[in-house]
Amino acid sequence: MPDNQVCPNKIVSKARLSAALGAAWGRVSNDIGRGTFADRMEVDTKTIARGIAGPSLPDAENLLNSLAADPTALAEVLALYGLQVVPIGFDAALDFEIIADAAALTAEHTGAMRDGKRDHIETLRVADKARPVVARYSAIIAEADRIRGQ
């Protein structure tokens, strides 16, 4: 089966899941702060630290509550299965925040390309900026599809 299909027909090992979760929660912790992340999840920072360090995985409640803290908190995990989280009925009042995030993405990508090439570190930085932008624009596209009756 092709690798680009939705939810590929393969099992992901616990080690790969743990590594992806560590990357995801590490990214969010770096972005909003570990304490803020823990507060939004209503857990202590040790839970976050264990999720980042692995190798054990948090329970389902903590995994899913991490989405309440940041809608991209499981992006790297879901990407292993070819999936992403897109909020339903995204609040249009946040459009200026989306625009600001898109501008930050553009600035990061432009900065990465100043020397005419994008290295692996720059790729990671661009991807970190792109993740929330793509998710939010996907929600706008879904809203437009509903308006069109698709």
C-alpha positions, 0 to 999 in steps of 0.5 A: 500500500502507498505510504501517502494514504490516510491512516496507513495500514501499518503498526507504529512501534511504541518506541516511535510513538514515544519519540514522536510524542517527545518531539511534539510535547517538547515543541509545545513546551518550548513554545508556550512553556512547560508550566503553562502546558501543564496548567492547561492540561491540569497536570503537573510538570512531571507528567510533561517531562515523562511524556517528553523523555519517554519511553513510557506513554501517558494515559489516553486522558493526558494525551487527549487533554494535551490537545486542549492545551495546544491543538498541535500537541499531538501533530508529530504522533498523528503524522505517523498515521498520516493524520492531523487535528483540525478544529471544528467550527474554528472561531472567526474572531481569531483570524488576525491571530491566523494572519499573524502566525502566517506572517511569522511563518513567511518571515521564518521561511524567508530567513531560511532561504536568505542563502538560497538553501534551507538546511535541516535546522531551518526545515525544523523551524519552518515546520514548527511555524507551519504546523499551526498555520496549516491546521488553522487554514484547514479549518477555514477550508473546511468552513468554506466547504460547508458553506458551499455544501460540499 
